[in-house]
Amino acid sequence: MTDQREVSIDRRPGRTLSVEDGLDALLAAYHLRTEAEKGKPVAEVNELPERYRAEISDPRIAFVDDVVLVALSGSTAVGCLVVTAPVDGRSEIKRLWTDPAHRGRGIASDLLGAALTQAAESGASAVRLSVWNWRTGAIALYERLGFAVTESWDERDQLVCMERAV
């Protein structure tokens, strides 16, 4: 079993990503799980909406203007998170995912900490994110890290929008 101390966070601007990073598998798991939780389960990546398939098939292009943080256990990708470049002083966190076999070891917290550092270094004054309201564990984690529910910028039902200063 992997000890949390063996996990490192690697910053990757979109242009340096490759399929060999294992990011594609993490994104596939994230999107497949999300669709299932929304009540729209699909068995394979090729059944996902096109915008998600594009992220999985070529994250380098999908996240070209973003920074992707990858949690590595040795050379194995076990978690990921995308931080957007600031717009109007705010960066956005997207696609936080930890491989279920590696959960409970602080990987998501480490990724979020690295994302907040990245956002501050890029000049953001705040970081925002959206999360489905049934992901209560994720919401609790965000609240522990200082995120607060804010007015929604997304009209999708059951989506909670959160923000915090950096």
C-alpha positions, -999 to +999 in steps of 0.1 A: +000+000+000+012+035-008+020+058+021+009+094+017+045+106+021+053+088-012+029+110-032+042+141-049+023+168-068+036+176-103+026+209-120+021+206-157+011+234-180-013+220-206+014+219-234+035+194-215+009+167-210+010+134-227-011+102-227+017+084-209+011+106-178-019+085-169-040+117-168-063+102-195-073+073-172-080+096-143-101+119-164-120+089-178-127+076-143-139+111-132-163+116-161-177+080-161-184+083-123-199+117-127-222+106-155-233+076-134-240+099-104-261+122-126-282+092-135-268+089-170-244+059-167-223+049-197-201+019-199-173+033-220-155+065-227-167+066-263-203+070-249-195+101-230-204+136-244-179+148-270-165+176-247-155+150-221-140+126-247-119+155-260-104+160-226-096+124-222-082+118-257-060+149-257-057+167-223-027+187-238-051+205-261-081+205-238-061+222-210-036+242-231-041+274-212-044+258-178-021+241-153-028+205-146-017+191-112-010+154-111-005+135-079+021+108-085+028+077-064+062+068-079+054+071-116+017+063-113-008+091-116-032+087-086-049+121-086-054+152-107-068+187-107-070+215-133-064+252-124-075+278-150-056+310-157-072+339-138-101+357-155-113+389-138-090+380-109-104+345-104-090+311-112-112+281-113-106+246-101-118+217-122-116+180-125-104+172-089-102+134-088-083+109-067-081+072-077-105+055-053-077+030-043-057+060-030-083+080-012-081+089+025-044+098+023-047+135+019-041+136-019-071+158-027-060+182+001-025+183-013-038+189-048-061+217-036-032+233-016-010+232-047-039+247-068-043+276-044-005+282-046-006+281-084-036+305-085-018+330-062+014+328-082-006+335-114-021+366-099-055+354-089-071+370-059-098+343-055-104+307-066-138+293-074-151+258-081-184+240-087-194+207-072-225+185-074-245+188-042-245+150-037-207+150-033-209+159+004-174+147+012-159+170-014-180+199-001-169+193+034-132+192+022-137+225+004-153+241+034-124+229+056-100+246+032-119+279+034-143+277+005-177+291+010-209+287-010-215+317-033-240+328-059-241+304-088-225+312-121-237+280-136-274+272-143-271+234-140-295+220-113-278+205-082-245+223-087-230+242-057-207+271-065-180+279-040-152+305-037-123+316-014-097+342-014-061+333-020 
